[in-house]
Amino acid sequence: MLISIIVPDTVVRAAQDSKMTVEEFVDSLIDKGMAAATGRPIVSSAIDRIRELRTEVVAQKSKGR
C-alpha cells in the first residue's frame, strides 16, 4: 500500500541525522510503534474496541440513522 504524507522539517532533519532516507526513518518509527504496542493487552483491547465502534457507526450510517 502506498500512502503519501507531509512530514515536518524536524522529521526530515532527524532522518538526515540518522543517515536514513525520510521513508526509511518513517518506516522505522512505525516499526518501533508497532513493536511497542505488540503484546500489550490494554493497547490491543483498545484497538479492538475502536474497530468495533467504527463498525457500529458504519452500520448505523448504512441503515440511514
PQR file of N, CA, C, O and H, with PARSE charges and radii, in Angstrom:
ATOM      1  N   MET A   1       0.844  -1.161   0.000 -0.4000 1.5000
ATOM      2  CA  MET A   1       0.000   0.000   0.000 -0.0000 2.0000
ATOM      3  C   MET A   1       0.898   1.235   0.000  0.5500 1.7000
ATOM      4  O   MET A   1       1.911   1.281   0.698 -0.5500 1.4000
ATOM      5  N   LEU A   2       0.523   2.203  -0.768 -0.4000 1.5000
ATOM      6  CA  LEU A   2       1.273   3.446  -0.834 -0.0000 2.0000
ATOM      7  C   LEU A   2       0.451   4.533  -0.188  0.5500 1.7000
ATOM      8  O   LEU A   2      -0.714   4.733  -0.532 -0.5500 1.4000
ATOM      9  H   LEU A   2      -0.300   2.165  -1.334  0.4000 1.0000
ATOM     10  N   ILE A   3       1.068   5.245   0.764 -0.4000 1.5000
ATOM     11  CA  ILE A   3       0.415   6.346   1.450 -0.0000 2.0000
ATOM     12  C   ILE A   3       1.316   7.561   1.330  0.5500 1.7000
ATOM     13  O   ILE A   3       2.520   7.472   1.568 -0.5500 1.4000
ATOM     14  H   ILE A   3       2.014   5.082   1.043  0.4000 1.0000
ATOM     15  N   SER A   4       0.742   8.687   0.964 -0.4000 1.5000
ATOM     16  CA  SER A   4       1.501   9.934   0.878 -0.0000 2.0000
ATOM     17  C   SER A   4       1.206  10.772   2.110  0.5500 1.7000
ATOM     18  O   SER A   4       0.050  10.946   2.495 -0.5500 1.4000
ATOM     19  H   SER A   4      -0.236   8.760   0.770  0.4000 1.0000
ATOM     20  N   ILE A   5       2.260  11.288   2.720 -0.4000 1.5000
ATOM     21  CA  ILE A   5       2.092  12.148   3.892 -0.0000 2.0000
ATOM     22  C   ILE A   5       3.011  13.351   3.778  0.5500 1.7000
ATOM     23  O   ILE A   5       4.000  13.330   3.045 -0.5500 1.4000
ATOM     24  H   ILE A   5       3.199  11.147   2.406  0.4000 1.0000
ATOM     25  N   ILE A   6       2.676  14.383   4.502 -0.4000 1.5000
ATOM     26  CA  ILE A   6       3.541  15.556   4.615 -0.0000 2.0000
ATOM     27  C   ILE A   6       4.232  15.441   5.965  0.5500 1.7000
ATOM     28  O   ILE A   6       3.572  15.367   7.002 -0.5500 1.4000
ATOM     29  H   ILE A   6       1.872  14.400   5.097  0.4000 1.0000
ATOM     30  N   VAL A   7       5.555  15.425   5.952 -0.4000 1.5000
ATOM     31  CA  VAL A   7       6.299  15.294   7.208 -0.0000 2.0000
ATOM     32  C   VAL A   7       6.914  16.646   7.583  0.5500 1.7000
ATOM     33  O   VAL A   7       7.340  17.404   6.712 -0.5500 1.4000
ATOM     34  H   VAL A   7       6.090  15.484   5.110  0.4000 1.0000
ATOM     35  N   PRO A   8       6.955  16.933   8.866 -0.5600 1.5000
ATOM     36  CA  PRO A   8       7.552  18.195   9.298  0.2800 2.0000
ATOM     37  C   PRO A   8       9.067  18.202   9.072  0.5500 1.7000
ATOM     38  O   PRO A   8       9.697  17.152   8.953 -0.5500 1.4000
ATOM     39  N   ASP A   9       9.619  19.382   9.017 -0.4000 1.5000
ATOM     40  CA  ASP A   9      11.061  19.534   8.816 -0.0000 2.0000
ATOM     41  C   ASP A   9      11.865  18.823   9.900  0.5500 1.7000
ATOM     42  O   ASP A   9      12.972  18.350   9.641 -0.5500 1.4000
ATOM     43  H   ASP A   9       9.106  20.235   9.114  0.4000 1.0000
ATOM     44  N   THR A  10      11.316  18.744  11.109 -0.4000 1.5000
ATOM     45  CA  THR A  10      12.040  18.063  12.189 -0.0000 2.0000
ATOM     46  C   THR A  10      12.234  16.584  11.877  0.5500 1.7000
ATOM     47  O   THR A  10      13.255  16.001  12.241 -0.5500 1.4000
ATOM     48  H   THR A  10      10.417  19.128  11.319  0.4000 1.0000
ATOM     49  N   VAL A  11      11.261  15.979  11.207 -0.4000 1.5000
ATOM     50  CA  VAL A  11      11.392  14.570  10.826 -0.0000 2.0000
ATOM     51  C   VAL A  11      12.445  14.427   9.735  0.5500 1.7000
ATOM     52  O   VAL A  11      13.237  13.485   9.757 -0.5500 1.4000
ATOM     53  H   VAL A  11      10.432  16.453  10.911  0.4000 1.0000
ATOM     54  N   VAL A  12      12.459  15.344   8.790 -0.4000 1.5000
ATOM     55  CA  VAL A  12      13.462  15.318   7.721 -0.0000 2.0000
ATOM     56  C   VAL A  12      14.860  15.450   8.327  0.5500 1.7000
ATOM     57  O   VAL A  12      15.775  14.717   7.953 -0.5500 1.4000
ATOM     58  H   VAL A  12      11.815  16.109   8.772  0.4000 1.0000
ATOM     59  N   ARG A  13      15.019  16.388   9.264 -0.4000 1.5000
ATOM     60  CA  ARG A  13      16.330  16.567   9.910 -0.0000 2.0000
ATOM     61  C   ARG A  13      16.732  15.338  10.721  0.5500 1.7000
ATOM     62  O   ARG A  13      17.896  14.936  10.710 -0.5500 1.4000
ATOM     63  H   ARG A  13      14.276  16.983   9.568  0.4000 1.0000
ATOM     64  N   ALA A  14      15.778  14.746  11.418 -0.4000 1.5000
ATOM     65  CA  ALA A  14      16.075  13.543  12.206 -0.0000 2.0000
ATOM     66  C   ALA A  14      16.509  12.398  11.290  0.5500 1.7000
ATOM     67  O   ALA A  14      17.416  11.636  11.626 -0.5500 1.4000
ATOM     68  H   ALA A  14      14.832  15.072  11.427  0.4000 1.0000
ATOM     69  N   ALA A  15      15.862  12.282  10.145 -0.4000 1.5000
ATOM     70  CA  ALA A  15      16.239  11.249   9.178 -0.0000 2.0000
ATOM     71  C   ALA A  15      17.657  11.491   8.680  0.5500 1.7000
ATOM     72  O   ALA A  15      18.462  10.563   8.594 -0.5500 1.4000
ATOM     73  H   ALA A  15      15.125  12.900   9.872  0.4000 1.0000
ATOM     74  N   GLN A  16      17.954  12.744   8.352 -0.4000 1.5000
ATOM     75  CA  GLN A  16      19.296  13.082   7.877 -0.0000 2.0000
ATOM     76  C   GLN A  16      20.340  12.797   8.958  0.5500 1.7000
ATOM     77  O   GLN A  16      21.412  12.266   8.666 -0.5500 1.4000
ATOM     78  H   GLN A  16      17.300  13.497   8.421  0.4000 1.0000
ATOM     79  N   ASP A  17      20.026  13.150  10.203 -0.4000 1.5000
ATOM     80  CA  ASP A  17      20.951  12.899  11.311 -0.0000 2.0000
ATOM     81  C   ASP A  17      21.197  11.403  11.507  0.5500 1.7000
ATOM     82  O   ASP A  17      22.274  10.985  11.933 -0.5500 1.4000
ATOM     83  H   ASP A  17      19.156  13.582  10.440  0.4000 1.0000
ATOM     84  N   SER A  18      20.180  10.612  11.187 -0.4000 1.5000
ATOM     85  CA  SER A  18      20.286   9.156  11.322 -0.0000 2.0000
ATOM     86  C   SER A  18      20.883   8.490  10.085  0.5500 1.7000
ATOM     87  O   SER A  18      21.026   7.269  10.026 -0.5500 1.4000
ATOM     88  H   SER A  18      19.305  10.951  10.841  0.4000 1.0000
ATOM     89  N   LYS A  19      21.224   9.314   9.103 -0.4000 1.5000
ATOM     90  CA  LYS A  19      21.798   8.820   7.842 -0.0000 2.0000
ATOM     91  C   LYS A  19      20.827   7.867   7.129  0.5500 1.7000
ATOM     92  O   LYS A  19      21.233   6.861   6.546 -0.5500 1.4000
ATOM     93  H   LYS A  19      21.107  10.306   9.150  0.4000 1.0000
ATOM     94  N   MET A  20      19.530   8.215   7.194 -0.4000 1.5000
ATOM     95  CA  MET A  20      18.487   7.423   6.554 -0.0000 2.0000
ATOM     96  C   MET A  20      17.701   8.321   5.619  0.5500 1.7000
ATOM     97  O   MET A  20      17.706   9.545   5.756 -0.5500 1.4000
ATOM     98  H   MET A  20      19.201   9.032   7.668  0.4000 1.0000
ATOM     99  N   THR A  21      17.022   7.692   4.662 -0.4000 1.5000
ATOM    100  CA  THR A  21      16.077   8.456   3.861 -0.0000 2.0000
ATOM    101  C   THR A  21      14.866   8.736   4.755  0.5500 1.7000
ATOM    102  O   THR A  21      14.678   8.080   5.780 -0.5500 1.4000
ATOM    103  H   THR A  21      17.018   6.698   4.551  0.4000 1.0000
ATOM    104  N   VAL A  22      14.060   9.701   4.364 -0.4000 1.5000
ATOM    105  CA  VAL A  22      12.860  10.013   5.140 -0.0000 2.0000
ATOM    106  C   VAL A  22      11.945   8.792   5.191  0.5500 1.7000
ATOM    107  O   VAL A  22      11.363   8.486   6.232 -0.5500 1.4000
ATOM    108  H   VAL A  22      14.213  10.234   3.531  0.4000 1.0000
ATOM    109  N   GLU A  23      11.823   8.096   4.058 -0.4000 1.5000
ATOM    110  CA  GLU A  23      10.978   6.901   4.011 -0.0000 2.0000
ATOM    111  C   GLU A  23      11.471   5.844   4.992  0.5500 1.7000
ATOM    112  O   GLU A  23      10.675   5.263   5.729 -0.5500 1.4000
ATOM    113  H   GLU A  23      12.296   8.345   3.213  0.4000 1.0000
ATOM    114  N   GLU A  24      12.774   5.592   5.008 -0.4000 1.5000
ATOM    115  CA  GLU A  24      13.337   4.605   5.931 -0.0000 2.0000
ATOM    116  C   GLU A  24      13.104   5.021   7.380  0.5500 1.7000
ATOM    117  O   GLU A  24      12.767   4.197   8.230 -0.5500 1.4000
ATOM    118  H   GLU A  24      13.421   6.064   4.409  0.4000 1.0000
ATOM    119  N   PHE A  25      13.289   6.308   7.644 -0.4000 1.5000
ATOM    120  CA  PHE A  25      13.124   6.815   9.003 -0.0000 2.0000
ATOM    121  C   PHE A  25      11.678   6.656   9.480  0.5500 1.7000
ATOM    122  O   PHE A  25      11.432   6.202  10.597 -0.5500 1.4000
ATOM    123  H   PHE A  25      13.563   6.977   6.954  0.4000 1.0000
ATOM    124  N   VAL A  26      10.727   7.033   8.625 -0.4000 1.5000
ATOM    125  CA  VAL A  26       9.311   6.904   8.982 -0.0000 2.0000
ATOM    126  C   VAL A  26       8.945   5.433   9.160  0.5500 1.7000
ATOM    127  O   VAL A  26       8.210   5.082  10.082 -0.5500 1.4000
ATOM    128  H   VAL A  26      10.927   7.402   7.717  0.4000 1.0000
ATOM    129  N   ASP A  27       9.458   4.575   8.279 -0.4000 1.5000
ATOM    130  CA  ASP A  27       9.230   3.129   8.432 -0.0000 2.0000
ATOM    131  C   ASP A  27       9.745   2.642   9.787  0.5500 1.7000
ATOM    132  O   ASP A  27       9.092   1.838  10.451 -0.5500 1.4000
ATOM    133  H   ASP A  27      10.056   4.860   7.530  0.4000 1.0000
ATOM    134  N   SER A  28      10.919   3.131  10.193 -0.4000 1.5000
ATOM    135  CA  SER A  28      11.484   2.706  11.474 -0.0000 2.0000
ATOM    136  C   SER A  28      10.618   3.190  12.638  0.5500 1.7000
ATOM    137  O   SER A  28      10.461   2.479  13.630 -0.5500 1.4000
ATOM    138  H   SER A  28      11.450   3.785   9.654  0.4000 1.0000
ATOM    139  N   LEU A  29      10.058   4.393  12.522 -0.4000 1.5000
ATOM    140  CA  LEU A  29       9.167   4.899  13.569 -0.0000 2.0000
ATOM    141  C   LEU A  29       7.908   4.039  13.673  0.5500 1.7000
ATOM    142  O   LEU A  29       7.446   3.725  14.769 -0.5500 1.4000
ATOM    143  H   LEU A  29      10.186   4.971  11.716  0.4000 1.0000
ATOM    144  N   ILE A  30       7.367   3.669  12.527 -0.4000 1.5000
ATOM    145  CA  ILE A  30       6.169   2.814  12.518 -0.0000 2.0000
ATOM    146  C   ILE A  30       6.498   1.457  13.125  0.5500 1.7000
ATOM    147  O   ILE A  30       5.732   0.933  13.933 -0.5500 1.4000
ATOM    148  H   ILE A  30       7.743   3.925  11.636  0.4000 1.0000
ATOM    149  N   ASP A  31       7.638   0.889  12.737 -0.4000 1.5000
ATOM    150  CA  ASP A  31       8.050  -0.407  13.284 -0.0000 2.0000
ATOM    151  C   ASP A  31       8.205  -0.340  14.801  0.5500 1.7000
ATOM    152  O   ASP A  31       7.773  -1.248  15.512 -0.5500 1.4000
ATOM    153  H   ASP A  31       8.260   1.316  12.081  0.4000 1.0000
ATOM    154  N   LYS A  32       8.818   0.730  15.295 -0.4000 1.5000
ATOM    155  CA  LYS A  32       9.002   0.889  16.744 -0.0000 2.0000
ATOM    156  C   LYS A  32       7.654   0.992  17.450  0.5500 1.7000
ATOM    157  O   LYS A  32       7.454   0.408  18.515 -0.5500 1.4000
ATOM    158  H   LYS A  32       9.168   1.468  14.718  0.4000 1.0000
ATOM    159  N   GLY A  33       6.741   1.734  16.852 -0.4000 1.5000
ATOM    160  CA  GLY A  33       5.417   1.873  17.451 -0.0000 2.0000
ATOM    161  C   GLY A  33       4.664   0.564  17.486  0.5500 1.7000
ATOM    162  O   GLY A  33       4.009   0.236  18.475 -0.5500 1.4000
ATOM    163  H   GLY A  33       6.903   2.208  15.987  0.4000 1.0000
ATOM    164  N   MET A  34       4.760  -0.188  16.391 -0.4000 1.5000
ATOM    165  CA  MET A  34       4.079  -1.482  16.337 -0.0000 2.0000
ATOM    166  C   MET A  34       4.703  -2.450  17.341  0.5500 1.7000
ATOM    167  O   MET A  34       3.989  -3.194  18.015 -0.5500 1.4000
ATOM    168  H   MET A  34       5.292   0.079  15.587  0.4000 1.0000
ATOM    169  N   ALA A  35       6.019  -2.440  17.441 -0.4000 1.5000
ATOM    170  CA  ALA A  35       6.698  -3.330  18.380 -0.0000 2.0000
ATOM    171  C   ALA A  35       6.324  -2.976  19.817  0.5500 1.7000
ATOM    172  O   ALA A  35       6.141  -3.865  20.649 -0.5500 1.4000
ATOM    173  H   ALA A  35       6.599  -1.836  16.894  0.4000 1.0000
ATOM    174  N   ALA A  36       6.210  -1.700  20.107 -0.4000 1.5000
ATOM    175  CA  ALA A  36       5.854  -1.266  21.454 -0.0000 2.0000
ATOM    176  C   ALA A  36       4.425  -1.668  21.807  0.5500 1.7000
ATOM    177  O   ALA A  36       4.127  -1.983  22.959 -0.5500 1.4000
ATOM    178  H   ALA A  36       6.358  -0.978  19.431  0.4000 1.0000
ATOM    179  N   ALA A  37       3.552  -1.654  20.818 -0.4000 1.5000
ATOM    180  CA  ALA A  37       2.139  -1.970  21.059 -0.0000 2.0000
ATOM    181  C   ALA A  37       1.866  -3.466  21.070  0.5500 1.7000
ATOM    182  O   ALA A  37       0.865  -3.910  21.633 -0.5500 1.4000
ATOM    183  H   ALA A  37       3.794  -1.398  19.882  0.4000 1.0000
ATOM    184  N   THR A  38       2.746  -4.246  20.453 -0.4000 1.5000
ATOM    185  CA  THR A  38       2.537  -5.689  20.364 -0.0000 2.0000
ATOM    186  C   THR A  38       2.652  -6.319  21.746  0.5500 1.7000
ATOM    187  O   THR A  38       3.591  -6.058  22.498 -0.5500 1.4000
ATOM    188  H   THR A  38       3.559  -3.885  19.996  0.4000 1.0000
ATOM    189  N   GLY A  39       1.681  -7.143  22.050 -0.4000 1.5000
ATOM    190  CA  GLY A  39       1.736  -7.851  23.314 -0.0000 2.0000
ATOM    191  C   GLY A  39       1.241  -7.048  24.501  0.5500 1.7000
ATOM    192  O   GLY A  39       1.280  -7.533  25.632 -0.5500 1.4000
ATOM    193  H   GLY A  39       0.918  -7.355  21.439  0.4000 1.0000
ATOM    194  N   ARG A  40       0.781  -5.845  24.271 -0.4000 1.5000
ATOM    195  CA  ARG A  40       0.250  -5.043  25.371 -0.0000 2.0000
ATOM    196  C   ARG A  40      -1.266  -5.180  25.360  0.5500 1.7000
ATOM    197  O   ARG A  40      -1.932  -4.578  24.517 -0.5500 1.4000
ATOM    198  H   ARG A  40       0.749  -5.451  23.353  0.4000 1.0000
ATOM    199  N   PRO A  41      -1.818  -5.955  26.276 -0.5600 1.5000
ATOM    200  CA  PRO A  41      -3.252  -6.237  26.240  0.2800 2.0000
ATOM    201  C   PRO A  41      -4.127  -4.983  26.286  0.5500 1.7000
ATOM    202  O   PRO A  41      -5.181  -4.945  25.651 -0.5500 1.4000
ATOM    203  N   ILE A  42      -3.710  -3.974  27.017 -0.4000 1.5000
ATOM    204  CA  ILE A  42      -4.516  -2.756  27.116 -0.0000 2.0000
ATOM    205  C   ILE A  42      -4.609  -2.088  25.754  0.5500 1.7000
ATOM    206  O   ILE A  42      -5.688  -1.676  25.327 -0.5500 1.4000
ATOM    207  H   ILE A  42      -2.854  -4.005  27.533  0.4000 1.0000
ATOM    208  N   VAL A  43      -3.474  -1.983  25.075 -0.4000 1.5000
ATOM    209  CA  VAL A  43      -3.463  -1.359  23.757 -0.0000 2.0000
ATOM    210  C   VAL A  43      -4.249  -2.206  22.768  0.5500 1.7000
ATOM    211  O   VAL A  43      -5.046  -1.681  21.990 -0.5500 1.4000
ATOM    212  H   VAL A  43      -2.598  -2.317  25.422  0.4000 1.0000
ATOM    213  N   SER A  44      -4.029  -3.506  22.796 -0.4000 1.5000
ATOM    214  CA  SER A  44      -4.730  -4.394  21.873 -0.0000 2.0000
ATOM    215  C   SER A  44      -6.234  -4.332  22.076  0.5500 1.7000
ATOM    216  O   SER A  44      -6.990  -4.280  21.106 -0.5500 1.4000
ATOM    217  H   SER A  44      -3.381  -3.933  23.427  0.4000 1.0000
ATOM    218  N   SER A  45      -6.675  -4.337  23.329 -0.4000 1.5000
ATOM    219  CA  SER A  45      -8.118  -4.289  23.577 -0.0000 2.0000
ATOM    220  C   SER A  45      -8.683  -2.930  23.199  0.5500 1.7000
ATOM    221  O   SER A  45      -9.822  -2.846  22.740 -0.5500 1.4000
ATOM    222  H   SER A  45      -6.061  -4.379  24.117  0.4000 1.0000
ATOM    223  N   ALA A  46      -7.916  -1.869  23.381 -0.4000 1.5000
ATOM    224  CA  ALA A  46      -8.379  -0.537  22.982 -0.0000 2.0000
ATOM    225  C   ALA A  46      -8.529  -0.465  21.463  0.5500 1.7000
ATOM    226  O   ALA A  46      -9.508   0.083  20.957 -0.5500 1.4000
ATOM    227  H   ALA A  46      -6.990  -1.937  23.754  0.4000 1.0000
ATOM    228  N   ILE A  47      -7.569  -1.013  20.748 -0.4000 1.5000
ATOM    229  CA  ILE A  47      -7.645  -1.025  19.284 -0.0000 2.0000
ATOM    230  C   ILE A  47      -8.837  -1.844  18.827  0.5500 1.7000
ATOM    231  O   ILE A  47      -9.550  -1.441  17.908 -0.5500 1.4000
ATOM    232  H   ILE A  47      -6.773  -1.458  21.158  0.4000 1.0000
ATOM    233  N   ASP A  48      -9.063  -2.988  19.454 -0.4000 1.5000
ATOM    234  CA  ASP A  48     -10.227  -3.812  19.112 -0.0000 2.0000
ATOM    235  C   ASP A  48     -11.520  -3.057  19.370  0.5500 1.7000
ATOM    236  O   ASP A  48     -12.450  -3.124  18.566 -0.5500 1.4000
ATOM    237  H   ASP A  48      -8.484  -3.316  20.200  0.4000 1.0000
ATOM    238  N   ARG A  49     -11.586  -2.339  20.482 -0.4000 1.5000
ATOM    239  CA  ARG A  49     -12.801  -1.575  20.807 -0.0000 2.0000
ATOM    240  C   ARG A  49     -13.037  -0.461  19.795  0.5500 1.7000
ATOM    241  O   ARG A  49     -14.177  -0.219  19.399 -0.5500 1.4000
ATOM    242  H   ARG A  49     -10.831  -2.285  21.135  0.4000 1.0000
ATOM    243  N   ILE A  50     -11.987   0.212  19.376 -0.4000 1.5000
ATOM    244  CA  ILE A  50     -12.116   1.267  18.360 -0.0000 2.0000
ATOM    245  C   ILE A  50     -12.657   0.671  17.069  0.5500 1.7000
ATOM    246  O   ILE A  50     -13.530   1.259  16.430 -0.5500 1.4000
ATOM    247  H   ILE A  50     -11.061   0.015  19.697  0.4000 1.0000
ATOM    248  N   ARG A  51     -12.147  -0.483  16.684 -0.4000 1.5000
ATOM    249  CA  ARG A  51     -12.638  -1.153  15.474 -0.0000 2.0000
ATOM    250  C   ARG A  51     -14.117  -1.496  15.600  0.5500 1.7000
ATOM    251  O   ARG A  51     -14.884  -1.313  14.654 -0.5500 1.4000
ATOM    252  H   ARG A  51     -11.438  -0.961  17.203  0.4000 1.0000
ATOM    253  N   GLU A  52     -14.519  -1.997  16.774 -0.4000 1.5000
ATOM    254  CA  GLU A  52     -15.931  -2.321  16.994 -0.0000 2.0000
ATOM    255  C   GLU A  52     -16.801  -1.078  16.858  0.5500 1.7000
ATOM    256  O   GLU A  52     -17.849  -1.113  16.213 -0.5500 1.4000
ATOM    257  H   GLU A  52     -13.896  -2.145  17.543  0.4000 1.0000
ATOM    258  N   LEU A  53     -16.366   0.016  17.467 -0.4000 1.5000
ATOM    259  CA  LEU A  53     -17.141   1.256  17.405 -0.0000 2.0000
ATOM    260  C   LEU A  53     -17.251   1.768  15.971  0.5500 1.7000
ATOM    261  O   LEU A  53     -18.316   2.221  15.552 -0.5500 1.4000
ATOM    262  H   LEU A  53     -15.515   0.045  17.992  0.4000 1.0000
ATOM    263  N   ARG A  54     -16.165   1.697  15.226 -0.4000 1.5000
ATOM    264  CA  ARG A  54     -16.201   2.130  13.833 -0.0000 2.0000
ATOM    265  C   ARG A  54     -17.186   1.288  13.030  0.5500 1.7000
ATOM    266  O   ARG A  54     -17.953   1.808  12.219 -0.5500 1.4000
ATOM    267  H   ARG A  54     -15.300   1.329  15.566  0.4000 1.0000
ATOM    268  N   THR A  55     -17.151  -0.031  13.271 -0.4000 1.5000
ATOM    269  CA  THR A  55     -18.067  -0.924  12.566 -0.0000 2.0000
ATOM    270  C   THR A  55     -19.515  -0.576  12.893  0.5500 1.7000
ATOM    271  O   THR A  55     -20.371  -0.573  12.009 -0.5500 1.4000
ATOM    272  H   THR A  55     -16.529  -0.453  13.930  0.4000 1.0000
ATOM    273  N   GLU A  56     -19.789  -0.281  14.168 -0.4000 1.5000
ATOM    274  CA  GLU A  56     -21.137   0.088  14.577 -0.0000 2.0000
ATOM    275  C   GLU A  56     -21.583   1.392  13.904  0.5500 1.7000
ATOM    276  O   GLU A  56     -22.722   1.501  13.450 -0.5500 1.4000
ATOM    277  H   GLU A  56     -19.094  -0.283  14.887  0.4000 1.0000
ATOM    278  N   VAL A  57     -20.688   2.371  13.842 -0.4000 1.5000
ATOM    279  CA  VAL A  57     -21.022   3.648  13.221 -0.0000 2.0000
ATOM    280  C   VAL A  57     -21.309   3.458  11.735  0.5500 1.7000
ATOM    281  O   VAL A  57     -22.276   4.011  11.211 -0.5500 1.4000
ATOM    282  H   VAL A  57     -19.763   2.282  14.210  0.4000 1.0000
ATOM    283  N   VAL A  58     -20.481   2.686  11.064 -0.4000 1.5000
ATOM    284  CA  VAL A  58     -20.696   2.428   9.628 -0.0000 2.0000
ATOM    285  C   VAL A  58     -22.022   1.710   9.417  0.5500 1.7000
ATOM    286  O   VAL A  58     -22.766   2.032   8.491 -0.5500 1.4000
ATOM    287  H   VAL A  58     -19.696   2.236  11.489  0.4000 1.0000
ATOM    288  N   ALA A  59     -22.319   0.740  10.272 -0.4000 1.5000
ATOM    289  CA  ALA A  59     -23.566   0.002  10.144 -0.0000 2.0000
ATOM    290  C   ALA A  59     -24.768   0.925  10.365  0.5500 1.7000
ATOM    291  O   ALA A  59     -25.770   0.811   9.660 -0.5500 1.4000
ATOM    292  H   ALA A  59     -21.715   0.478  11.025  0.4000 1.0000
ATOM    293  N   GLN A  60     -24.677   1.821  11.319 -0.4000 1.5000
ATOM    294  CA  GLN A  60     -25.776   2.764  11.586 -0.0000 2.0000
ATOM    295  C   GLN A  60     -25.961   3.733  10.415  0.5500 1.7000
ATOM    296  O   GLN A  60     -27.086   4.060  10.039 -0.5500 1.4000
ATOM    297  H   GLN A  60     -23.863   1.914  11.892  0.4000 1.0000
ATOM    298  N   LYS A  61     -24.861   4.178   9.855 -0.4000 1.5000
ATOM    299  CA  LYS A  61     -24.940   5.104   8.718 -0.0000 2.0000
ATOM    300  C   LYS A  61     -25.566   4.417   7.499  0.5500 1.7000
ATOM    301  O   LYS A  61     -26.337   5.024   6.755 -0.5500 1.4000
ATOM    302  H   LYS A  61     -23.946   3.912  10.161  0.4000 1.0000
ATOM    303  N   SER A  62     -25.223   3.151   7.313 -0.4000 1.5000
ATOM    304  CA  SER A  62     -25.757   2.438   6.157 -0.0000 2.0000
ATOM    305  C   SER A  62     -27.254   2.153   6.307  0.5500 1.7000
ATOM    306  O   SER A  62     -27.964   1.964   5.319 -0.5500 1.4000
ATOM    307  H   SER A  62     -24.598   2.657   7.918  0.4000 1.0000
ATOM    308  N   LYS A  63     -27.716   2.126   7.557 -0.4000 1.5000
ATOM    309  CA  LYS A  63     -29.148   1.919   7.808 -0.0000 2.0000
ATOM    310  C   LYS A  63     -29.920   3.236   7.737  0.5500 1.7000
ATOM    311  O   LYS A  63     -31.149   3.245   7.819 -0.5500 1.4000
ATOM    312  H   LYS A  63     -27.139   2.279   8.360  0.4000 1.0000
ATOM    313  N   GLY A  64     -29.198   4.346   7.584 -0.4000 1.5000
ATOM    314  CA  GLY A  64     -29.842   5.645   7.430 -0.0000 2.0000
ATOM    315  C   GLY A  64     -30.172   6.334   8.733  0.5500 1.7000
ATOM    316  O   GLY A  64     -31.034   7.213   8.756 -0.5500 1.4000
ATOM    317  H   GLY A  64     -28.200   4.339   7.517  0.4000 1.0000
ATOM    318  N   ARG A  65     -29.535   5.977   9.789 -0.4000 1.5000
ATOM    319  CA  ARG A  65     -29.783   6.602  11.094 -0.0000 2.0000
ATOM    320  C   ARG A  65     -29.051   7.889  11.237  0.5500 1.7000
ATOM    321  O   ARG A  65     -29.150   8.543  12.276 -0.5500 1.4000
ATOM    322  H   ARG A  65     -28.835   5.263   9.770  0.4000 1.0000
TER
END
